[in-house]
Every structure is written in structure tokens, then in C-alpha cells.
Amino acid sequence: MRKVVGGRDRSSSRFPKAIPTTVTTILSMLNANRVGLVFFFLISEKWRRDFTYFPARRWQIRELRIEVKRYTSPAKEWHRISKHLERKKDIQEALEIEESKRKYLEEGSKNMIKNWDNSLENIRKRKEEARFRRLEGIKEDRMRRFFQMREEQAEIRKQYVEKVKKQMFMETGWARDINSGYVLSESHEGEVEMEYAKVVKVNAEKEVEEKAEEVRRLHEGRKEYGEYLRNVSSNHPLKYVSKKNYRTSKKVKETQMMKEALDNIMAVKEMEFLKKKQEEQKLLEKMEMKKDKEKYLKSVEEFKNQIIQEEKEVDDVLAIYQESQTRNRLLEETKRGRVLIQKFEKNIFSIMYRRYIIFIFKQAAIIARRELIAKMVMAEETARAETEENCLESCYSRTRCQDEDDKRRLSEKEMDDCLSKISFAGVDAKFFEYADEVMELAKKKGRSTYPIEMVILEYKKFNRLLPEGKKCTACEHIRSGRQEKSVERSSKQVI
């Protein structure tokens, strides 16, 4: 098999009739596989051509065209000569063949080991699935604990709100008057005790004065009697014996009188000591109540701080969660925005057409509006004429509507009164429930319930809950309590 040099026929009219001698020589030597000689010949030919002939001759030689016979070569030799021209293509084909072989072997190995339990790929997949399940379980556990914590916080917040509402109810309105009455009961009781102590002190002073007056009178009587005996004994033969007996009896009586006076003084001192002890006991109770109140306020403040801290932690967690959600939403929106921009760029013509349609619709709307205004003007003129004709009818209808409105207002007022009674019933029940609690507390501590009952009576009078002509049981109870206390005080005085 032979090929034509350069892929073209040398005998054709388009191919030059002659080629330089140097080219033919090189091709023949390449055919003989003598590269070194080719190189040497090139150098020698150039030297011979450039330096052997004078310039005019060299130019003539260059212009010569020698007709050369057609040169042919075997396919093997031609491939050996021209294989460097397709070297990149051959390399690419070899690489593609190797890649296809590698993919074929890889797919075969995967198909062979895909059902093996102990293969590295299946072991890795099982580990990855186990890790994914573990992470999902941790995530679900965290979310469950988070929602559980939120429920607990909501319950605590609800209890705290109810407590604050109750405290606000206790510190406002009639409940505050109940509290002030409870506090006033303590001061009222103290005033009553002070009055009782004053009465006891006055009675004790009177008793001491009476006893001192009695002792003074007795002493004067005994003194007179002693003078009488002295006068009698001065004339009596047994003068000395009577004087001695008189002196002993006088000393005994004086000692007895001194003992009675000392007993009275000790009784007064003991009363003052008991009063001082009672005052000290009350001061100690007040100090303990103050300490308990401070502890309670401190615990409330700590609880508030704990609630605030927990709410802050929950808010931080929610902020992180919301931030992640917003970030994901923004990413989705940016992607969606890019898609919309691409659609907008693709459909710009439709948008312009839509704007043109909108412009036409607006123009049509303006024209329709003008027509409508004209119709409204005409309708207004006709309506004015009709109003002038129907003036009497409107006056009659107005009076009739006014009567209907009056009836409706009366019915609405009755309904509002009923609803207000129903709503006030719940408020009254709440107030009386709290008043009963305070009354029970005052009775347990042995305080006077008079101020609390007076507040309840004022509440009933203010809200018209006390029937007319009915006496207040609280006043009777207070009077009976005062009588009992007066009886107790009189019995104490007797004792």
C-alpha cells in the first residue's frame, strides 16, 4: 500500500512541477533511516549553497525548478513519519480507553460486593446510618427538652402572674382597705390594752392612796389611844408593866403596817413589770414579723431574678433558632429572587405589554370616572329636587326613628344594668372571699375584727348591698365583744 505525499497527486497541474534538490535528498535519506547523515547533509548543502557559489549564481540556483518524479512510500513508513501529527489524539484515545476500563472494573467490583456484609463500603454505610440516627435522636431529645422547658416556664409564669394579680388585688381598692383594717386591728387592740393598763394603774394608785389613808388614820387612832393609856398608866400602880406591853404591841402593829405598805408597793411594781414584759413581747413579735417580711421579700426578689434569668436563656435559644430560620429563609428568598430575575429578563417583552395594557385600563378608568362624576352631578340635582318634595315625610320619619331610639336605649339600659349586676356579682364574691380569709386570720391571732367589719359594712353601703331597715350584725357582734372584754377586765380587777 502506497500513499501520495501530502495527500495530493504530484502529477496534477496544481502541484508544482519541481521541488528543490535539498528536499528530495532529505526524503530519500529519511527513507534510508539515516538521520545523522541528513543533518550533516543539510549543513553541508547550506554551506555549499551559501559559500561555494558567488551571489549571482546562488540566486540563480535558488530560482531553479527541477522536475521531480512522484515519491511514494510504504504505509508503515508513512505512519512512522506522520505519527507525531496525531500524537495528542492518540494520547486522548488511550486515556479514554483506560478510563473506560477502570469504570468497567469499578462497576463490576461494586456489583460484586454490594451484598457483602463485611465489605468496607457496607460497613461505612452502616456506620454513617447509625451516626445519622444518633444525631437525629439527639436532636429530637433536645427539641423535646426544649418544649418541656417551655411548658414548665409557661406554668411558672402563669403561677407568678396569678400571684401578682392577687397581690395587686390585695393592694388596690377595697382589698387594700381590708388590709388596712387588719393592720388597724392590731393598733386598735393596742389602744384598748393601753386604756385597760391606764385604768388598772389608776385603780392601783387609788387603792394605794386608800390604804395609806387607812394606815394614817389607824396610826393616829393608835397614837391617841397610846396617849390615853399613858395618861391612865401614869396614875396606875402597875405603870411599868403596862408601858412594856404597850411598847411590844406598838412594835408588832408598826411592823404589820410596814409589811402591808411594802406589799402594796411590790404589787404596783409587779404590775409595771408585767406591763413592761408585755410591751417587750409585742416588740419582739413585731421584729420577728419584720424579719419574716424581709425574708419573704428577699425570696420573692430571688424568684423574680431566677424567672428573668430563665426567660433570658429561653429568649437566647429562641433568638438563635429564629436567626437560623431567618438565614435559611433569606437564602431561599435570594435563590427565588434570582429565579424571578431570570424570568423577568426572559419575559421583559410580556412585562412591557402588561404595562401597556395597564395604561389602557387606567385611561379607560379615567374616562369612566368622568362619566360617573357627570352622572353623580345629575343624580345630585335630581336628589335635591326629591328632598325638597319629601321634606315632610323625612320629618315624620325622623320623629318616628327618635321614638324607636328612645325605646332601644331603654332596653339597652336595662340589659346593661343586668349585665353590670352579673359582672359585679363575681367582684363581690371575690371581695367577700378575701374578707373572710382576713377575718379568719385576725381571729386566729386573737385580734379585734372591728376595723375589718367596718370596711365590709362600708363596702356594702357603697354598693347598696345592705337592705334598708336591716341592722348590721357586725355592730351587734362588736358590742357583745366589748361587753365580754369589760366583764373579763372586771374579773381581772377582782382577782
Secondary structure as the mmCIF struct_conf table of DSSP 4:
data_model
#
loop_
_struct_conf.conf_type_id
_struct_conf.id
_struct_conf.beg_label_comp_id
_struct_conf.beg_label_asym_id
_struct_conf.beg_label_seq_id
_struct_conf.end_label_comp_id
_struct_conf.end_label_asym_id
_struct_conf.end_label_seq_id
STRN STRN1 ARG A 2 VAL A 4
HELX_RH_3T_P HELX_RH_3T_P1 VAL A 5 GLY A 7
BEND BEND1 ARG A 8 ARG A 8
TURN_TY1_P TURN_TY1_P1 ARG A 10 SER A 11
BEND BEND2 SER A 12 PHE A 15
BEND BEND3 LYS A 17 LYS A 17
STRN STRN2 ALA A 18 ALA A 18
HELX_RH_AL_P HELX_RH_AL_P1 THR A 21 ASN A 31
TURN_TY1_P TURN_TY1_P2 ALA A 32 ASN A 33
HELX_RH_AL_P HELX_RH_AL_P2 VAL A 35 TRP A 47
HELX_RH_PI_P HELX_RH_PI_P1 ARG A 48 THR A 52
BEND BEND4 TYR A 53 TYR A 53
HELX_RH_AL_P HELX_RH_AL_P3 PRO A 55 GLU A 63
STRN STRN3 GLU A 67 GLU A 67
STRN STRN4 THR A 72 PRO A 74
HELX_RH_AL_P HELX_RH_AL_P4 ALA A 75 SER A 82
HELX_RH_3T_P HELX_RH_3T_P2 LYS A 83 GLU A 86
HELX_RH_AL_P HELX_RH_AL_P5 ARG A 87 ILE A 113
TURN_TY1_P TURN_TY1_P3 LYS A 114 ASN A 115
TURN_TY1_P TURN_TY1_P4 ASP A 117 ASN A 118
BEND BEND5 SER A 119 SER A 119
HELX_RH_AL_P HELX_RH_AL_P6 LEU A 120 MET A 170
TURN_TY1_P TURN_TY1_P5 GLU A 171 GLU A 171
BEND BEND6 THR A 172 THR A 172
HELX_RH_AL_P HELX_RH_AL_P7 GLY A 173 SER A 234
TURN_TY1_P TURN_TY1_P6 ASN A 235 ASN A 235
BEND BEND7 HIS A 236 HIS A 236
TURN_TY1_P TURN_TY1_P7 PRO A 237 LEU A 238
HELX_RH_AL_P HELX_RH_AL_P8 LYS A 239 LYS A 346
TURN_TY1_P TURN_TY1_P8 ASN A 347 ASN A 347
HELX_RH_AL_P HELX_RH_AL_P9 ILE A 348 GLU A 389
TURN_TY1_P TURN_TY1_P9 ASN A 390 ASN A 390
HELX_RH_AL_P HELX_RH_AL_P10 CYS A 391 LYS A 444
TURN_TY1_P TURN_TY1_P10 LYS A 445 GLY A 446
HELX_RH_AL_P HELX_RH_AL_P11 TYR A 450 PHE A 462
TURN_TY1_P TURN_TY1_P11 ASN A 463 ARG A 464
BEND BEND8 LEU A 466 LEU A 466
HELX_LH_PP_P HELX_LH_PP_P1 PRO A 467 PRO A 467
TURN_TY1_P TURN_TY1_P12 GLU A 468 GLY A 469
HELX_LH_PP_P HELX_LH_PP_P2 LYS A 470 CYS A 472
HELX_RH_AL_P HELX_RH_AL_P12 THR A 473 VAL A 494
#
